[in-house]
Amino acid sequence: MANRLTKIYTRTGDAGTTGLADGSRVAKDAPRIEAMGAVDELNSVIGLMLCEDLPDAVRTCLDGAQHDLFDLGGELSVPGHAIMSAAHSKRLEEALDAFNAGLPALKDFILPGGTRAASLSHVARTVCRRAERAVVALAKTDAVAPPLLQYLNRLSDLLFVLARALNRHGGRDDVYWQQGKNRA
């Protein structure tokens, strides 16, 4: 990293614009900034998950995802610069297969819940879906490389499977949805 921030506030964004890594300035509510913010929020939620007592394999997987999300955000901040590749999604698919192999077949919808770690994984999954929607919205007006969308789609699937695996690790069952449970 060539430039180090020695002063955190710059006042350059006081009028509602922010700078991209290529030096251009855009409105803080621009679709690109919304996508970058959603990816940053997702990375923060995964950071919160990492505060939990997690199996080593889950911790390693999430640590890798945090680095990937920083790369993904970097790609969003430099329009036209490619960082993400199909290999990133492939790695998630391999992790998905490994974690899912130890789980019982899913026959019903499940509710977010169970252990705290599993619940945080569900929160991360929903934030990931929001980040994916923000990148899809950006792709309607600007070029977005397919690996970005593929990665976010796979990551949300992985976070769902991790929630199930973390419930199992914590000795809890999945929380199954009961249709019409509270119908009078």
C-alpha positions as CSV (number, residue, x, y, z in Angstrom):
1,M,0.0,0.0,0.0
2,A,1.8,3.1,-1.2
3,N,-0.2,5.8,0.5
4,R,-0.6,5.8,4.3
5,L,-3.3,7.8,6.0
6,T,-1.8,10.0,8.6
7,K,-4.9,12.2,8.9
8,I,-8.2,10.5,8.9
9,Y,-10.5,13.4,8.3
10,T,-10.0,15.3,5.1
11,R,-13.2,17.4,4.8
12,T,-13.4,16.5,1.1
13,G,-16.7,14.6,1.7
14,D,-18.4,17.3,3.6
15,A,-20.5,18.3,0.5
16,G,-21.8,14.8,0.0
17,T,-19.3,13.3,-2.4
18,T,-16.6,10.8,-1.9
19,G,-13.5,9.8,-3.8
20,L,-13.0,6.5,-5.7
21,A,-9.5,4.9,-5.8
22,D,-9.1,6.1,-9.4
23,G,-9.3,9.7,-8.2
24,S,-12.8,10.4,-9.4
25,R,-15.5,11.8,-7.1
26,V,-19.1,10.6,-6.9
27,A,-22.1,11.2,-4.8
28,K,-22.1,9.3,-1.5
29,D,-25.5,7.8,-2.5
30,A,-24.3,6.6,-5.9
31,P,-25.0,2.9,-6.7
32,R,-21.2,2.2,-6.6
33,I,-20.9,3.6,-3.1
34,E,-24.0,1.8,-2.0
35,A,-22.5,-1.5,-3.2
36,M,-19.1,-0.7,-1.6
37,G,-20.8,0.1,1.7
38,A,-22.9,-3.1,1.7
39,V,-19.7,-5.1,1.1
40,D,-18.0,-3.2,3.9
41,E,-20.9,-3.9,6.2
42,L,-20.8,-7.6,5.3
43,N,-17.1,-7.7,6.1
44,S,-17.9,-6.1,9.5
45,V,-20.6,-8.6,10.3
46,I,-18.1,-11.4,9.5
47,G,-15.6,-9.7,11.8
48,L,-18.3,-9.9,14.5
49,M,-18.7,-13.6,13.8
50,L,-15.0,-14.1,14.2
51,C,-15.3,-12.9,17.9
52,E,-17.2,-16.1,18.6
53,D,-15.7,-19.5,19.6
54,L,-15.6,-21.1,16.2
55,P,-14.2,-24.4,14.8
56,D,-10.8,-23.8,13.2
57,A,-12.1,-24.7,9.7
58,V,-14.9,-22.1,10.0
59,R,-12.5,-19.5,11.3
60,T,-10.1,-20.1,8.5
61,C,-12.9,-19.9,5.9
62,L,-14.3,-16.6,7.3
63,D,-10.8,-15.1,7.5
64,G,-10.3,-15.9,3.8
65,A,-13.7,-14.4,3.0
66,Q,-12.8,-11.1,4.8
67,H,-9.7,-10.8,2.6
68,D,-11.8,-11.6,-0.5
69,L,-14.4,-9.0,0.5
70,F,-11.6,-6.3,0.8
71,D,-10.5,-7.3,-2.7
72,L,-14.0,-7.2,-4.0
73,G,-14.5,-3.7,-2.5
74,G,-11.2,-2.7,-4.0
75,E,-12.4,-3.8,-7.4
76,L,-15.6,-1.8,-6.9
77,S,-13.6,1.3,-6.0
78,V,-11.5,1.2,-9.2
79,P,-14.0,1.0,-12.1
80,G,-12.6,-1.4,-14.7
81,H,-9.9,-2.9,-12.5
82,A,-10.2,-6.7,-12.1
83,I,-9.2,-8.4,-8.9
84,M,-11.8,-11.1,-8.3
85,S,-11.8,-14.3,-10.4
86,A,-13.7,-17.5,-10.8
87,A,-11.1,-19.1,-8.5
88,H,-12.5,-17.2,-5.6
89,S,-16.0,-18.7,-6.1
90,K,-14.5,-22.1,-6.7
91,R,-12.8,-22.0,-3.3
92,L,-16.2,-21.1,-1.7
93,E,-17.8,-24.0,-3.5
94,E,-15.2,-26.4,-2.1
95,A,-15.8,-25.1,1.4
96,L,-19.6,-25.4,0.9
97,D,-19.3,-29.0,-0.2
98,A,-17.0,-29.8,2.8
99,F,-19.3,-28.2,5.4
100,N,-22.5,-29.4,3.9
101,A,-21.3,-33.0,3.7
102,G,-21.6,-33.4,7.5
103,L,-25.1,-32.0,7.7
104,P,-28.4,-33.9,7.4
105,A,-30.4,-33.3,4.3
106,L,-32.6,-30.2,4.5
107,K,-36.2,-31.1,4.1
108,D,-37.9,-28.0,5.5
109,F,-37.3,-24.3,5.7
110,I,-35.3,-23.2,8.7
111,L,-35.5,-20.0,10.8
112,P,-32.5,-18.0,11.8
113,G,-31.5,-19.1,15.2
114,G,-30.0,-21.7,17.4
115,T,-26.6,-20.8,18.7
116,R,-25.3,-17.2,18.8
117,A,-22.6,-18.1,16.2
118,A,-25.2,-19.6,13.9
119,S,-27.5,-16.6,14.4
120,L,-24.6,-14.3,13.4
121,S,-24.0,-16.4,10.4
122,H,-27.7,-15.9,9.4
123,V,-27.2,-12.1,9.9
124,A,-24.1,-12.2,7.7
125,R,-26.1,-14.2,5.1
126,T,-28.8,-11.5,4.9
127,V,-26.3,-8.7,4.7
128,C,-24.5,-10.6,1.9
129,R,-27.8,-10.9,0.0
130,R,-28.2,-7.1,0.4
131,A,-24.7,-6.5,-0.9
132,E,-25.4,-8.8,-3.8
133,R,-28.6,-6.8,-4.6
134,A,-26.5,-3.6,-4.5
135,V,-24.0,-5.0,-6.9
136,V,-26.8,-6.1,-9.2
137,A,-28.3,-2.6,-9.1
138,L,-24.8,-1.2,-9.9
139,A,-24.5,-3.6,-12.9
140,K,-27.6,-2.0,-14.4
141,T,-25.7,1.3,-15.0
142,D,-22.0,0.4,-14.8
143,A,-19.9,-2.6,-15.9
144,V,-19.5,-5.2,-13.2
145,A,-17.4,-8.2,-13.7
146,P,-19.3,-11.5,-13.3
147,P,-17.0,-12.9,-10.7
148,L,-18.2,-10.3,-8.2
149,L,-21.8,-11.4,-8.4
150,Q,-20.8,-15.1,-8.4
151,Y,-18.7,-14.6,-5.3
152,L,-21.4,-12.9,-3.3
153,N,-24.0,-15.5,-4.4
154,R,-21.7,-18.4,-3.2
155,L,-20.8,-16.6,0.0
156,S,-24.4,-16.2,1.0
157,D,-24.9,-19.9,0.4
158,L,-21.8,-20.7,2.4
159,L,-23.0,-18.5,5.3
160,F,-26.3,-20.4,5.3
161,V,-24.5,-23.8,5.5
162,L,-22.1,-22.4,8.1
163,A,-25.1,-21.5,10.3
164,R,-26.3,-25.0,10.1
165,A,-22.8,-26.4,10.8
166,L,-22.4,-24.0,13.8
167,N,-25.7,-25.1,15.3
168,R,-24.6,-28.7,15.0
169,H,-21.1,-27.8,16.5
170,G,-22.9,-26.1,19.4
171,G,-25.2,-29.1,20.0
172,R,-28.3,-27.4,18.7
173,D,-30.7,-28.5,16.0
174,D,-31.8,-26.2,13.2
175,V,-34.9,-24.2,14.0
176,Y,-37.6,-25.4,11.6
177,W,-40.3,-23.1,10.3
178,Q,-43.8,-24.3,11.2
179,Q,-46.2,-23.0,8.6
180,G,-49.3,-21.5,10.3
181,K,-48.0,-22.1,13.8
182,N,-49.8,-19.2,15.3
183,R,-53.0,-19.3,13.2
184,A,-56.1,-19.1,15.3
